[in-house]
């Protein structure tokens, strides 16, 4: 388990922020050892949505998200 993921049990760790035409900004953070995807008004990975996010990231492929250094 990497250091940022462990530290996220104490405080949320912002990994990246991406501008979006639809949602203004999308933010990826480690929170309680889980990757979380948030916009200004919505959490896209709360509870059971965490499974959906994980599935989507796996389908996209490691190479596509590797530059974020989150996996």
HTML snippet that shows the backbone in 3Dmol.js (N, CA, C, O; Angstrom):
<script src="https://3Dmol.org/build/3Dmol-min.js"></script>
<div id="view" style="width:600px;height:400px;position:relative"></div>
<script>
const pdb = `
ATOM      1  N   UNK A   1       0.866  -1.180   0.000  1.00  0.00           N
ATOM      2  CA  UNK A   1       0.000   0.000   0.000  1.00  0.00           C
ATOM      3  C   UNK A   1       0.906   1.235   0.000  1.00  0.00           C
ATOM      4  O   UNK A   1       1.862   1.308   0.772  1.00  0.00           O
ATOM      5  N   UNK A   2       0.599   2.204  -0.870  1.00  0.00           N
ATOM      6  CA  UNK A   2       1.487   3.359  -0.946  1.00  0.00           C
ATOM      7  C   UNK A   2       1.224   4.360   0.183  1.00  0.00           C
ATOM      8  O   UNK A   2       0.195   4.309   0.857  1.00  0.00           O
ATOM      9  N   UNK A   3       2.177   5.264   0.367  1.00  0.00           N
ATOM     10  CA  UNK A   3       2.134   6.222   1.466  1.00  0.00           C
ATOM     11  C   UNK A   3       0.906   7.129   1.410  1.00  0.00           C
ATOM     12  O   UNK A   3       0.261   7.357   2.433  1.00  0.00           O
ATOM     13  N   UNK A   4       0.575   7.653   0.216  1.00  0.00           N
ATOM     14  CA  UNK A   4      -0.579   8.549   0.097  1.00  0.00           C
ATOM     15  C   UNK A   4      -1.867   7.849   0.479  1.00  0.00           C
ATOM     16  O   UNK A   4      -2.735   8.434   1.126  1.00  0.00           O
ATOM     17  N   UNK A   5      -1.989   6.597   0.077  1.00  0.00           N
ATOM     18  CA  UNK A   5      -3.197   5.838   0.422  1.00  0.00           C
ATOM     19  C   UNK A   5      -3.293   5.652   1.938  1.00  0.00           C
ATOM     20  O   UNK A   5      -4.374   5.803   2.507  1.00  0.00           O
ATOM     21  N   UNK A   6      -2.195   5.330   2.588  1.00  0.00           N
ATOM     22  CA  UNK A   6      -2.195   5.184   4.044  1.00  0.00           C
ATOM     23  C   UNK A   6      -2.521   6.507   4.737  1.00  0.00           C
ATOM     24  O   UNK A   6      -3.307   6.541   5.684  1.00  0.00           O
ATOM     25  N   UNK A   7      -1.921   7.584   4.265  1.00  0.00           N
ATOM     26  CA  UNK A   7      -2.166   8.897   4.856  1.00  0.00           C
ATOM     27  C   UNK A   7      -3.621   9.329   4.698  1.00  0.00           C
ATOM     28  O   UNK A   7      -4.129  10.112   5.501  1.00  0.00           O
ATOM     29  N   UNK A   8      -4.293   8.821   3.662  1.00  0.00           N
ATOM     30  CA  UNK A   8      -5.689   9.210   3.406  1.00  0.00           C
ATOM     31  C   UNK A   8      -6.646   8.745   4.495  1.00  0.00           C
ATOM     32  O   UNK A   8      -7.783   9.214   4.552  1.00  0.00           O
ATOM     33  N   UNK A   9      -6.210   7.832   5.362  1.00  0.00           N
ATOM     34  CA  UNK A   9      -7.047   7.432   6.497  1.00  0.00           C
ATOM     35  C   UNK A   9      -7.109   8.550   7.540  1.00  0.00           C
ATOM     36  O   UNK A   9      -8.012   8.581   8.375  1.00  0.00           O
ATOM     37  N   UNK A  10      -6.137   9.469   7.481  1.00  0.00           N
ATOM     38  CA  UNK A  10      -6.118  10.601   8.403  1.00  0.00           C
ATOM     39  C   UNK A  10      -6.709  11.858   7.773  1.00  0.00           C
ATOM     40  O   UNK A  10      -7.506  12.558   8.399  1.00  0.00           O
ATOM     41  N   UNK A  11      -6.316  12.139   6.533  1.00  0.00           N
ATOM     42  CA  UNK A  11      -6.812  13.312   5.809  1.00  0.00           C
ATOM     43  C   UNK A  11      -6.980  12.951   4.334  1.00  0.00           C
ATOM     44  O   UNK A  11      -6.230  12.119   3.824  1.00  0.00           O
ATOM     45  N   UNK A  12      -7.940  13.550   3.639  1.00  0.00           N
ATOM     46  CA  UNK A  12      -8.070  13.298   2.193  1.00  0.00           C
ATOM     47  C   UNK A  12      -6.838  13.837   1.452  1.00  0.00           C
ATOM     48  O   UNK A  12      -6.337  14.914   1.777  1.00  0.00           O
ATOM     49  N   UNK A  13      -6.357  13.087   0.462  1.00  0.00           N
ATOM     50  CA  UNK A  13      -5.178  13.464  -0.310  1.00  0.00           C
ATOM     51  C   UNK A  13      -5.603  13.694  -1.759  1.00  0.00           C
ATOM     52  O   UNK A  13      -6.023  12.759  -2.441  1.00  0.00           O
ATOM     53  N   UNK A  14      -5.494  14.947  -2.233  1.00  0.00           N
ATOM     54  CA  UNK A  14      -5.846  15.254  -3.613  1.00  0.00           C
ATOM     55  C   UNK A  14      -4.755  14.718  -4.538  1.00  0.00           C
ATOM     56  O   UNK A  14      -3.572  15.003  -4.354  1.00  0.00           O
ATOM     57  N   UNK A  15      -5.178  13.932  -5.542  1.00  0.00           N
ATOM     58  CA  UNK A  15      -4.258  13.350  -6.508  1.00  0.00           C
ATOM     59  C   UNK A  15      -4.193  14.208  -7.761  1.00  0.00           C
ATOM     60  O   UNK A  15      -3.105  14.519  -8.246  1.00  0.00           O
ATOM     61  N   UNK A  16      -5.337  14.589  -8.284  1.00  0.00           N
ATOM     62  CA  UNK A  16      -5.367  15.365  -9.520  1.00  0.00           C
ATOM     63  C   UNK A  16      -6.682  16.115  -9.623  1.00  0.00           C
ATOM     64  O   UNK A  16      -7.687  15.726  -9.028  1.00  0.00           O
ATOM     65  N   UNK A  17      -6.658  17.190 -10.385  1.00  0.00           N
ATOM     66  CA  UNK A  17      -7.867  17.953 -10.679  1.00  0.00           C
ATOM     67  C   UNK A  17      -7.887  18.212 -12.184  1.00  0.00           C
ATOM     68  O   UNK A  17      -6.901  18.673 -12.759  1.00  0.00           O
ATOM     69  N   UNK A  18      -9.014  17.911 -12.808  1.00  0.00           N
ATOM     70  CA  UNK A  18      -9.144  17.999 -14.256  1.00  0.00           C
ATOM     71  C   UNK A  18     -10.319  18.903 -14.597  1.00  0.00           C
ATOM     72  O   UNK A  18     -11.392  18.773 -14.007  1.00  0.00           O
ATOM     73  N   UNK A  19     -10.130  19.816 -15.539  1.00  0.00           N
ATOM     74  CA  UNK A  19     -11.225  20.684 -15.970  1.00  0.00           C
ATOM     75  C   UNK A  19     -12.166  19.901 -16.874  1.00  0.00           C
ATOM     76  O   UNK A  19     -11.739  19.087 -17.694  1.00  0.00           O
ATOM     77  N   UNK A  20     -13.466  20.168 -16.703  1.00  0.00           N
ATOM     78  CA  UNK A  20     -14.495  19.479 -17.468  1.00  0.00           C
ATOM     79  C   UNK A  20     -15.505  20.505 -17.986  1.00  0.00           C
ATOM     80  O   UNK A  20     -15.909  21.405 -17.250  1.00  0.00           O
ATOM     81  N   UNK A  21     -15.908  20.373 -19.233  1.00  0.00           N
ATOM     82  CA  UNK A  21     -16.919  21.278 -19.788  1.00  0.00           C
ATOM     83  C   UNK A  21     -18.272  21.111 -19.106  1.00  0.00           C
ATOM     84  O   UNK A  21     -19.033  22.071 -18.983  1.00  0.00           O
ATOM     85  N   UNK A  22     -18.566  19.910 -18.670  1.00  0.00           N
ATOM     86  CA  UNK A  22     -19.875  19.612 -18.077  1.00  0.00           C
ATOM     87  C   UNK A  22     -19.885  19.876 -16.581  1.00  0.00           C
ATOM     88  O   UNK A  22     -20.827  20.486 -16.076  1.00  0.00           O
ATOM     89  N   UNK A  23     -18.855  19.430 -15.854  1.00  0.00           N
ATOM     90  CA  UNK A  23     -18.836  19.508 -14.394  1.00  0.00           C
ATOM     91  C   UNK A  23     -17.852  20.526 -13.830  1.00  0.00           C
ATOM     92  O   UNK A  23     -17.535  20.466 -12.642  1.00  0.00           O
ATOM     93  N   UNK A  24     -17.367  21.446 -14.632  1.00  0.00           N
ATOM     94  CA  UNK A  24     -16.358  22.439 -14.241  1.00  0.00           C
ATOM     95  C   UNK A  24     -15.040  21.753 -13.898  1.00  0.00           C
ATOM     96  O   UNK A  24     -14.135  21.722 -14.732  1.00  0.00           O
ATOM     97  N   UNK A  25     -14.911  21.209 -12.708  1.00  0.00           N
ATOM     98  CA  UNK A  25     -13.697  20.513 -12.297  1.00  0.00           C
ATOM     99  C   UNK A  25     -14.033  19.129 -11.765  1.00  0.00           C
ATOM    100  O   UNK A  25     -15.025  18.945 -11.060  1.00  0.00           O
ATOM    101  N   UNK A  26     -13.198  18.162 -12.109  1.00  0.00           N
ATOM    102  CA  UNK A  26     -13.282  16.827 -11.530  1.00  0.00           C
ATOM    103  C   UNK A  26     -12.036  16.639 -10.680  1.00  0.00           C
ATOM    104  O   UNK A  26     -10.927  16.957 -11.108  1.00  0.00           O
ATOM    105  N   UNK A  27     -12.224  16.126  -9.487  1.00  0.00           N
ATOM    106  CA  UNK A  27     -11.118  15.962  -8.565  1.00  0.00           C
ATOM    107  C   UNK A  27     -11.015  14.502  -8.137  1.00  0.00           C
ATOM    108  O   UNK A  27     -12.010  13.886  -7.754  1.00  0.00           O
ATOM    109  N   UNK A  28      -9.809  13.959  -8.204  1.00  0.00           N
ATOM    110  CA  UNK A  28      -9.550  12.597  -7.757  1.00  0.00           C
ATOM    111  C   UNK A  28      -8.758  12.689  -6.458  1.00  0.00           C
ATOM    112  O   UNK A  28      -7.714  13.338  -6.400  1.00  0.00           O
ATOM    113  N   UNK A  29      -9.266  12.031  -5.414  1.00  0.00           N
ATOM    114  CA  UNK A  29      -8.584  12.038  -4.120  1.00  0.00           C
ATOM    115  C   UNK A  29      -8.543  10.635  -3.537  1.00  0.00           C
ATOM    116  O   UNK A  29      -9.359   9.775  -3.870  1.00  0.00           O
ATOM    117  N   UNK A  30      -7.574  10.429  -2.664  1.00  0.00           N
ATOM    118  CA  UNK A  30      -7.590   9.259  -1.796  1.00  0.00           C
ATOM    119  C   UNK A  30      -8.335   9.689  -0.544  1.00  0.00           C
ATOM    120  O   UNK A  30      -8.027  10.735   0.027  1.00  0.00           O
ATOM    121  N   UNK A  31      -9.311   8.898  -0.107  1.00  0.00           N
ATOM    122  CA  UNK A  31     -10.058   9.184   1.108  1.00  0.00           C
ATOM    123  C   UNK A  31     -10.383   7.860   1.782  1.00  0.00           C
ATOM    124  O   UNK A  31     -11.070   7.017   1.205  1.00  0.00           O
ATOM    125  N   UNK A  32      -9.894   7.678   2.992  1.00  0.00           N
ATOM    126  CA  UNK A  32     -10.079   6.422   3.734  1.00  0.00           C
ATOM    127  C   UNK A  32      -9.626   5.214   2.921  1.00  0.00           C
ATOM    128  O   UNK A  32     -10.285   4.174   2.923  1.00  0.00           O
ATOM    129  N   UNK A  33      -8.488   5.358   2.221  1.00  0.00           N
ATOM    130  CA  UNK A  33      -7.917   4.246   1.467  1.00  0.00           C
ATOM    131  C   UNK A  33      -8.612   3.937   0.160  1.00  0.00           C
ATOM    132  O   UNK A  33      -8.284   2.942  -0.487  1.00  0.00           O
ATOM    133  N   UNK A  34      -9.568   4.764  -0.249  1.00  0.00           N
ATOM    134  CA  UNK A  34     -10.314   4.540  -1.477  1.00  0.00           C
ATOM    135  C   UNK A  34     -10.126   5.729  -2.415  1.00  0.00           C
ATOM    136  O   UNK A  34     -10.001   6.868  -1.967  1.00  0.00           O
ATOM    137  N   UNK A  35     -10.106   5.455  -3.721  1.00  0.00           N
ATOM    138  CA  UNK A  35     -10.103   6.541  -4.692  1.00  0.00           C
ATOM    139  C   UNK A  35     -11.500   7.124  -4.778  1.00  0.00           C
ATOM    140  O   UNK A  35     -12.484   6.387  -4.828  1.00  0.00           O
ATOM    141  N   UNK A  36     -11.589   8.439  -4.796  1.00  0.00           N
ATOM    142  CA  UNK A  36     -12.872   9.131  -4.840  1.00  0.00           C
ATOM    143  C   UNK A  36     -12.842  10.110  -6.012  1.00  0.00           C
ATOM    144  O   UNK A  36     -11.856  10.820  -6.212  1.00  0.00           O
ATOM    145  N   UNK A  37     -13.921  10.143  -6.778  1.00  0.00           N
ATOM    146  CA  UNK A  37     -14.064  11.069  -7.893  1.00  0.00           C
ATOM    147  C   UNK A  37     -15.190  12.038  -7.568  1.00  0.00           C
ATOM    148  O   UNK A  37     -16.338  11.631  -7.391  1.00  0.00           O
ATOM    149  N   UNK A  38     -14.853  13.335  -7.489  1.00  0.00           N
ATOM    150  CA  UNK A  38     -15.828  14.364  -7.127  1.00  0.00           C
ATOM    151  C   UNK A  38     -15.847  15.471  -8.165  1.00  0.00           C
ATOM    152  O   UNK A  38     -14.840  15.762  -8.811  1.00  0.00           O
ATOM    153  N   UNK A  39     -17.028  16.086  -8.310  1.00  0.00           N
ATOM    154  CA  UNK A  39     -17.142  17.349  -9.033  1.00  0.00           C
ATOM    155  C   UNK A  39     -17.560  18.385  -7.997  1.00  0.00           C
ATOM    156  O   UNK A  39     -17.612  18.093  -6.802  1.00  0.00           O
ATOM    157  N   UNK A  40     -17.852  19.575  -8.450  1.00  0.00           N
ATOM    158  CA  UNK A  40     -18.240  20.640  -7.522  1.00  0.00           C
ATOM    159  C   UNK A  40     -19.492  20.281  -6.726  1.00  0.00           C
ATOM    160  O   UNK A  40     -19.590  20.616  -5.545  1.00  0.00           O
ATOM    161  N   UNK A  41     -20.457  19.597  -7.364  1.00  0.00           N
ATOM    162  CA  UNK A  41     -21.735  19.303  -6.716  1.00  0.00           C
ATOM    163  C   UNK A  41     -22.030  17.823  -6.534  1.00  0.00           C
ATOM    164  O   UNK A  41     -23.064  17.476  -5.963  1.00  0.00           O
ATOM    165  N   UNK A  42     -21.156  16.943  -7.002  1.00  0.00           N
ATOM    166  CA  UNK A  42     -21.484  15.519  -6.999  1.00  0.00           C
ATOM    167  C   UNK A  42     -20.279  14.666  -6.633  1.00  0.00           C
ATOM    168  O   UNK A  42     -19.150  14.960  -7.025  1.00  0.00           O
ATOM    169  N   UNK A  43     -20.538  13.604  -5.876  1.00  0.00           N
ATOM    170  CA  UNK A  43     -19.538  12.579  -5.631  1.00  0.00           C
ATOM    171  C   UNK A  43     -19.900  11.398  -6.515  1.00  0.00           C
ATOM    172  O   UNK A  43     -20.987  10.833  -6.391  1.00  0.00           O
ATOM    173  N   UNK A  44     -18.998  11.028  -7.402  1.00  0.00           N
ATOM    174  CA  UNK A  44     -19.263   9.956  -8.356  1.00  0.00           C
ATOM    175  C   UNK A  44     -18.822   8.589  -7.850  1.00  0.00           C
ATOM    176  O   UNK A  44     -18.930   7.606  -8.583  1.00  0.00           O
ATOM    177  N   UNK A  45     -18.333   8.500  -6.630  1.00  0.00           N
ATOM    178  CA  UNK A  45     -17.795   7.225  -6.166  1.00  0.00           C
ATOM    179  C   UNK A  45     -18.144   6.937  -4.708  1.00  0.00           C
ATOM    180  O   UNK A  45     -17.377   6.266  -4.018  1.00  0.00           O
ATOM    181  N   UNK A  46     -19.273   7.425  -4.231  1.00  0.00           N
ATOM    182  CA  UNK A  46     -19.684   7.195  -2.852  1.00  0.00           C
ATOM    183  C   UNK A  46     -20.342   5.825  -2.722  1.00  0.00           C
ATOM    184  O   UNK A  46     -21.157   5.445  -3.563  1.00  0.00           O
ATOM    185  N   UNK A  47     -19.998   5.095  -1.685  1.00  0.00           N
ATOM    186  CA  UNK A  47     -20.616   3.804  -1.398  1.00  0.00           C
ATOM    187  C   UNK A  47     -20.470   2.813  -2.535  1.00  0.00           C
ATOM    188  O   UNK A  47     -19.351   2.501  -2.943  1.00  0.00           O
ATOM    189  N   UNK A  48     -21.586   2.313  -3.053  1.00  0.00           N
ATOM    190  CA  UNK A  48     -21.545   1.300  -4.107  1.00  0.00           C
ATOM    191  C   UNK A  48     -20.991   1.855  -5.421  1.00  0.00           C
ATOM    192  O   UNK A  48     -20.563   1.089  -6.284  1.00  0.00           O
ATOM    193  N   UNK A  49     -20.998   3.182  -5.576  1.00  0.00           N
ATOM    194  CA  UNK A  49     -20.415   3.774  -6.779  1.00  0.00           C
ATOM    195  C   UNK A  49     -18.899   3.563  -6.823  1.00  0.00           C
ATOM    196  O   UNK A  49     -18.288   3.672  -7.887  1.00  0.00           O
ATOM    197  N   UNK A  50     -18.287   3.259  -5.661  1.00  0.00           N
ATOM    198  CA  UNK A  50     -16.856   2.943  -5.623  1.00  0.00           C
ATOM    199  C   UNK A  50     -16.570   1.735  -6.511  1.00  0.00           C
ATOM    200  O   UNK A  50     -15.552   1.706  -7.203  1.00  0.00           O
ATOM    201  N   UNK A  51     -17.453   0.742  -6.500  1.00  0.00           N
ATOM    202  CA  UNK A  51     -17.284  -0.441  -7.351  1.00  0.00           C
ATOM    203  C   UNK A  51     -17.382  -0.071  -8.826  1.00  0.00           C
ATOM    204  O   UNK A  51     -16.639  -0.600  -9.653  1.00  0.00           O
ATOM    205  N   UNK A  52     -18.297   0.836  -9.155  1.00  0.00           N
ATOM    206  CA  UNK A  52     -18.458   1.280 -10.535  1.00  0.00           C
ATOM    207  C   UNK A  52     -17.202   2.022 -10.986  1.00  0.00           C
ATOM    208  O   UNK A  52     -16.715   1.796 -12.093  1.00  0.00           O
ATOM    209  N   UNK A  53     -16.676   2.904 -10.140  1.00  0.00           N
ATOM    210  CA  UNK A  53     -15.454   3.635 -10.472  1.00  0.00           C
ATOM    211  C   UNK A  53     -14.294   2.666 -10.683  1.00  0.00           C
ATOM    212  O   UNK A  53     -13.555   2.795 -11.659  1.00  0.00           O
ATOM    213  N   UNK A  54     -14.125   1.709  -9.791  1.00  0.00           N
ATOM    214  CA  UNK A  54     -13.034   0.731  -9.903  1.00  0.00           C
ATOM    215  C   UNK A  54     -13.162  -0.062 -11.203  1.00  0.00           C
ATOM    216  O   UNK A  54     -12.170  -0.269 -11.902  1.00  0.00           O
ATOM    217  N   UNK A  55     -14.373  -0.506 -11.529  1.00  0.00           N
ATOM    218  CA  UNK A  55     -14.616  -1.250 -12.767  1.00  0.00           C
ATOM    219  C   UNK A  55     -14.253  -0.390 -13.981  1.00  0.00           C
ATOM    220  O   UNK A  55     -13.584  -0.861 -14.900  1.00  0.00           O
ATOM    221  N   UNK A  56     -14.693   0.858 -13.981  1.00  0.00           N
ATOM    222  CA  UNK A  56     -14.399   1.754 -15.096  1.00  0.00           C
ATOM    223  C   UNK A  56     -12.917   2.005 -15.263  1.00  0.00           C
ATOM    224  O   UNK A  56     -12.409   2.004 -16.384  1.00  0.00           O
ATOM    225  N   UNK A  57     -12.208   2.223 -14.147  1.00  0.00           N
ATOM    226  CA  UNK A  57     -10.764   2.445 -14.227  1.00  0.00           C
ATOM    227  C   UNK A  57     -10.038   1.210 -14.749  1.00  0.00           C
ATOM    228  O   UNK A  57      -9.065   1.330 -15.494  1.00  0.00           O
ATOM    229  N   UNK A  58     -10.500   0.031 -14.365  1.00  0.00           N
ATOM    230  CA  UNK A  58      -9.888  -1.200 -14.881  1.00  0.00           C
ATOM    231  C   UNK A  58     -10.147  -1.354 -16.367  1.00  0.00           C
ATOM    232  O   UNK A  58      -9.265  -1.792 -17.105  1.00  0.00           O
ATOM    233  N   UNK A  59     -11.352  -0.999 -16.822  1.00  0.00           N
ATOM    234  CA  UNK A  59     -11.688  -1.115 -18.245  1.00  0.00           C
ATOM    235  C   UNK A  59     -10.912  -0.112 -19.089  1.00  0.00           C
ATOM    236  O   UNK A  59     -10.531  -0.422 -20.218  1.00  0.00           O
ATOM    237  N   UNK A  60     -10.672   1.090 -18.556  1.00  0.00           N
ATOM    238  CA  UNK A  60      -9.898   2.094 -19.279  1.00  0.00           C
ATOM    239  C   UNK A  60      -8.482   1.584 -19.501  1.00  0.00           C
ATOM    240  O   UNK A  60      -7.898   1.789 -20.565  1.00  0.00           O
ATOM    241  N   UNK A  61      -7.944   0.928 -18.506  1.00  0.00           N
ATOM    242  CA  UNK A  61      -6.599   0.378 -18.608  1.00  0.00           C
ATOM    243  C   UNK A  61      -5.588   1.164 -17.792  1.00  0.00           C
ATOM    244  O   UNK A  61      -5.684   2.384 -17.656  1.00  0.00           O
ATOM    245  N   UNK A  62      -4.632   0.450 -17.261  1.00  0.00           N
ATOM    246  CA  UNK A  62      -3.617   1.025 -16.391  1.00  0.00           C
ATOM    247  C   UNK A  62      -2.826   2.120 -17.099  1.00  0.00           C
ATOM    248  O   UNK A  62      -2.521   3.151 -16.499  1.00  0.00           O
ATOM    249  N   UNK A  63      -2.497   1.908 -18.358  1.00  0.00           N
ATOM    250  CA  UNK A  63      -1.673   2.870 -19.090  1.00  0.00           C
ATOM    251  C   UNK A  63      -2.358   4.228 -19.191  1.00  0.00           C
ATOM    252  O   UNK A  63      -1.686   5.259 -19.147  1.00  0.00           O
ATOM    253  N   UNK A  64      -3.684   4.247 -19.326  1.00  0.00           N
ATOM    254  CA  UNK A  64      -4.430   5.497 -19.477  1.00  0.00           C
ATOM    255  C   UNK A  64      -4.461   6.328 -18.183  1.00  0.00           C
ATOM    256  O   UNK A  64      -4.507   7.557 -18.238  1.00  0.00           O
ATOM    257  N   UNK A  65      -4.436   5.662 -17.029  1.00  0.00           N
ATOM    258  CA  UNK A  65      -4.510   6.399 -15.765  1.00  0.00           C
ATOM    259  C   UNK A  65      -3.193   6.413 -15.006  1.00  0.00           C
ATOM    260  O   UNK A  65      -3.100   7.032 -13.945  1.00  0.00           O
ATOM    261  N   UNK A  66      -2.185   5.749 -15.527  1.00  0.00           N
ATOM    262  CA  UNK A  66      -0.901   5.654 -14.844  1.00  0.00           C
ATOM    263  C   UNK A  66      -0.278   7.023 -14.602  1.00  0.00           C
ATOM    264  O   UNK A  66       0.365   7.222 -13.571  1.00  0.00           O
ATOM    265  N   UNK A  67      -0.446   7.966 -15.513  1.00  0.00           N
ATOM    266  CA  UNK A  67       0.162   9.289 -15.343  1.00  0.00           C
ATOM    267  C   UNK A  67      -0.351  10.005 -14.093  1.00  0.00           C
ATOM    268  O   UNK A  67       0.282  10.953 -13.628  1.00  0.00           O
ATOM    269  N   UNK A  68      -1.487   9.568 -13.541  1.00  0.00           N
ATOM    270  CA  UNK A  68      -2.034  10.168 -12.329  1.00  0.00           C
ATOM    271  C   UNK A  68      -1.344   9.652 -11.085  1.00  0.00           C
ATOM    272  O   UNK A  68      -1.450  10.266 -10.023  1.00  0.00           O
ATOM    273  N   UNK A  69      -0.644   8.544 -11.190  1.00  0.00           N
ATOM    274  CA  UNK A  69       0.069   7.922 -10.060  1.00  0.00           C
ATOM    275  C   UNK A  69      -0.884   7.582  -8.926  1.00  0.00           C
ATOM    276  O   UNK A  69      -0.571   7.818  -7.759  1.00  0.00           O
ATOM    277  N   UNK A  70      -2.064   7.018  -9.267  1.00  0.00           N
ATOM    278  CA  UNK A  70      -3.053   6.694  -8.245  1.00  0.00           C
ATOM    279  C   UNK A  70      -3.192   5.201  -8.008  1.00  0.00           C
ATOM    280  O   UNK A  70      -3.753   4.800  -6.988  1.00  0.00           O
ATOM    281  N   UNK A  71      -2.701   4.369  -8.911  1.00  0.00           N
ATOM    282  CA  UNK A  71      -2.861   2.925  -8.751  1.00  0.00           C
ATOM    283  C   UNK A  71      -1.626   2.296  -8.198  1.00  0.00           C
ATOM    284  O   UNK A  71      -1.588   1.082  -7.999  1.00  0.00           O
TER     285      UNK A  71
END
`;
const viewer = $3Dmol.createViewer("view");
viewer.addModel(pdb, "pdb");
viewer.setStyle({}, {cartoon: {color: "spectrum"}});
viewer.zoomTo();
viewer.render();
</script>
